[in-house]
Amino acid sequence: MRVKDFYQQAAVLLLLLFVSCPASLQAEMSKQTVSITGNVQNEIQICMEDLRNFQGVRAQLNDITNSNRFKGVFSCLGVPLKTLLKTAGISKDDSGFSKPVDLGILIKNPHGKQVALSWGEVFYSDAGSVLLAYQSQPIIPHHDCSSSPNPEKCKSKRNKLKREVEMPRLIVSDDRHSNRCLEGVTEIEVIDFEWENAGDESNNRLYSPSISFVREQGKGKIQDLSGLASTRKAFVHTVGEGRGYHGSVTYIGYILRDMLKKKGVDYKPGSFLLVSAPDGYRSVLSLGEIFLSPEGKRTILASARNGEKLKKGGKYYMIIPADNMADRWVKAVQSMRVVKTD
């Protein structure tokens, strides 16, 4: 069976499970129920039985935060988030931009915590990359602490494996750090942002000499990125959902993460980066995928293509090599805005 067919059939099965989950069972398991809300065609309530009845995907979670806080190592079983979102469907505002690449996803729990995901990092990655886990088992080391040079420290770490993990749990397996692996998920909200500048589709030259940069602390213009420490080369296969494969290209440019750090931007839960072009094309990244994932360092603002400076599509072209599809790439980056959702 093809992967696409599998997920289509799985989505139908999951929808039937949602419908069949009785209200009495949902009431009994209210603390273990997840709602999919926001810009979706069908708002759905998912009880834990729905998830357990679905064929799971397994992923290992090394639960270590970006402050080096160790919280255990676990083998997790869950449902791909993209499958759940496909079942709910997308409902976009009438903005003239039909692609879902400008959508964000907020994952919340009842303790007031939330984390951000972009639509692209969920849908343009492998199915096991972002899961809603319904089972978590600790991975116990083969050797006991008697052979450790520091037995007390070893026992302290082992005790982390015994802690109770709140289910369901978001698992972002591609992240180097576990900050976004939220426990006790109760809501998945799809967000369609407001865009200040819709752009002009008649802009055939598609060139922007500078980037307008907006964040909480203020705004300004980026004229030149050559002051950044280093450039990065990216050889990419350009595959789009609309046009399919249209060439393999080498880009050279500046690391987006480095530029944001220079502007005083770092990872914050629930925060997004909105990127747009003069013709109205736009894209959304989460700050988590930029700062917590090793793949985030590969995202560049390209200034050259196959050894030649960008003219049409320049001055800078955002390239995201980690995506399976090129639909989030933005030519002639004109605007960047950091958005924090509270």
N, C-alpha and C positions, 0 to 999 in steps of 0.2 A: 504493500500500500504506500502511495506517495505521502510525504509528510504533510503537504497541503490538505489532501483528502482526509488524513487522520484527524487534523485539527478541526476541519469542518464538521466531521461526524462527532468528534468529541464535544464541540460546542453545542450541537443539537442535544446530545445526551445530557450535558450539564444544564441546559435550559429546562429540560424535562424534569431534572432533579430539583431545580429551583421551584418549579411550579408545584411539584409533588410534596415538597417539604411542608408538613402540616403546621398550622398556626400554633397548635398546642406544643409541638416539639420546639418551634422557634421561641416560644415563651419560656420553656424550660431551659433553653440554652441561650438566653438573651445575652449573656456575657461572652458567648462564643459565636456571635452572629456578625457578619460583615455586610455593610451596605455599599453598593456602587452607585454614586450620585453624580450630580453636576451635569456637564454637557454630554449626556448619553440619551439614547432613544428609549431605553427601558431601565428604570431604576430597579435594582435587584437586591433582595436580601438573601444572603448565602449563609446557611447554617453549617456547622462543622460536619454534619453527616453528608452534605453535598460534596464537600471536599474529599472526604474519606472514600466515597463511592467512586471517585474519579481516579483513573490510572495516574499514578504519581510519577514525578521526575525527582531524582535524588541529587543532592548537591552537598558538598562539605563546606562547613562554615568554620573558619578560624576566627573566633570571636575576640578580636583585638582592635581596640579603638585607635584613632590617630594620636591619642595621648599615651599610647602603649599600655593601656589598661587591659589586662588579660581576663576574659570572662568565660573561657572554655573552648573546646573544640567539639563540634557536633556534626553528625550526619543527619541531614534534614530531608524530609519527603514532602513534596508539595505540588501545587498546580501552577503551570506557567501563567503569569499575570496577563500576558497577551491573550491567552485563551479566554480568561474571564472578561476582559475588556471587549473582545470580539463579540462575545455573547450579549453584552449590554448594548453594543453599537454606539456610533458617534452621532451627536447632534450639534452641528456647528451653527454659530450665528451667521446671519446673512451679511458677510463682510466682503464678499467677492473673492475670497481666498479659500478654495475648497480642500486643499491638502491638510492632513492632520498634523503636519510637522511643526505647527506653531502652537500645539497643545501642551499643557503640563498636567502632571498627575500628583496629587497630594495624598499621602498615606497617613492615617491618623489613628491614635489610640485614645482610650478614655482618660489617660493621665495628662492630657494636654500636649503631648508630644506629636510632632509630625515631621515627615521627611518628603523631599521633592524628587520626582523622577520626570524626565522628559518623555514625550511620546516616542521619540526616535530611539532612545536607548532601550526601550522595552520592545519595540517592534522591529528594529533593525539589528537585533542581536539574536543569538541562539536561544531557543525556548527555555533552556535550563539556567539562563543568566539571571532572570528575575522571577522568583517564585513566591507564592503565598503558601507557606509551609503549614501543614497540619500535624506533623510529627517531627520530633527532635530527639535524637539519641546521642549520648556522650560517646566520644571515641576514647577508650581507656588505653593508656600506654602499656606496652607489654611488660616493662620492668617496674618493680615497686620502688619505693623511696629509700630502701635500705642501702642501695648502691649509689645514691646521690651524694655529691660532696656537701650539699646543704639540705639535709632531710626535712627540716622544718619548712623551708621555703617550698620544697617539693610537695609536701603535704598540703600547704596552703593553696597551691595551684590545683592539686587533685580535688580539693574541696569545691572548687569552682565547677567541676564536672557534675557535682551532685545537686547543683541549684535547680530550682523549678523554673522552667522556661515557659512564659505565657504564649499560648497558641491562640489563633494563628499568628505566624510571624513572617514578616517580609524578609526575604533572602535576596541580597544582591551579590551574587557569587563572584562577579568580575571586580568588585571593589577590593583594594588592598586592605582597607580598614572597614570595620563592621558598624560604623556610626549609623548607617542607613538601615541596618537590619532590625527594624522596629518590632518589638514584641507586643502581643495583645491587640492586633489590628482590629479596628471596628468600622473604619470607613475608608473607601477609595473614591476620591473625588477627581473628576476630569475637569480641567480649567481651560477656558478659551479666553485669552488675555485681550485687553484693550490696547490697540496700537495707535500711537499718537500720530504717526505719519504713514498714510496708506500707500504713498508712492504713486508713480505715474507709469502705467504700462507702455506708454508710447515712447519711453526713454530708450531708444534703440542703441545708443552708444554704450549705455550701461557702464558708466565710469564714475567713481567717487574719489575726489582728491583728498578727502579727509574722513575721519570717523567721529561722529558725535557720540560722546560717552557720558552716560548718566548713571549715577548711583545715589545712595542715601545722602552721602556727604556733599553732593554737589554735582556739577556737570562741567564738561569742557570738550575740546576737540583734540583728536590725535592726528597730527599731520604726518609723522614719520616714526617708524618703528626701528630704524637702524641703530638706535641707541641700546637696544636689548643685547644681552651678552652673546647670544649665539643664534644661528639659524638651524633649521632642521629640514632634511630632505624627505619627501614622501612619494613613493611610487605606488600609484593606486589604479585599480580597474574601475572605470566609471560605469556603474550599472544603476539605471533609474527604473522606478516602477512604471513610468510612462513610456520612455523610449528604449528601455532595455540597455544592452551593452553598447556604449559608444566611445570606446577607446581606452587605452592604458597610457597613463601620463605620469611624468615626474614633476612634482611641484617643489619649490624651495620657498620657505617662509619662516615666520617667527612664531614661537610657541605661544598659544593663546594663554595658557596658564601663567607663563612668565609675565606677559603683559598685564594680566589682571592683578597679579601680586604687586607689580610696580605701581599700580593704581590704588593699592590698599585693599584689594578685594581678596577674601579667602573663603573657605567653606563655611557656610551657615545652613542649618536645617531649614527646609522650606523655601529656599531661594533659587531663582532662575536667572538665566541670561537670555535676553531677547535680542535677536540680531535681524536686521532688515537691510534691504537694498533700495536704490532709487526707483526701481520698477515695481515696488510693492512686494517683492518676494521676501519671505521671512521664515525664521526658524527659531526654535527654542532648545536650549541646553539647560540641564540642571547644574548647579555648582558642585553637586556631589559627583557627577560623572567627570567633571573637569579636575577636581582636587583629590578625590578619594580613589579613583581608578587609575591603574598604571596606563591605561589607554588614553587617559586625559592628556598626557604629555605629548601624544601624537597629533592632537588637534592643532592646526596651524592657521595663521593668517598668511596665505601665500602671496608672494610678490613676483614670482617668476614661474613660467610654465615651459617645460622642456628647454630650459636654459635661456629663455627670452623673457624680458620684463612684460608683465601683464599690461595690455592696453585696453582692449574691450574686456570687461569683466574685472578691471582693476580699480583702484590701486592695490586693494587687498581682496583676496578671495578666501573665504573660510572653508577649509577642507577637514572632514572628520573621517579619517581612514578606518576607524573602528566600526563604522556603520556598514552593514551589508549592502545598503542602498545609498545612492548619492543624493537623495531628495532633500536632506537637511543642509547640504552645502549651499553657501550663499555667495554669489558673484557680486563684486563691487560693494563690499560692506560699507554702508553709509551710517548706520546707527547701531549702538549697543546700549542696552539698558538693563541694569541689575534690578530685579524685582524680588522683594521679600514679602512673603505671605504670612501673616500672623493670625 
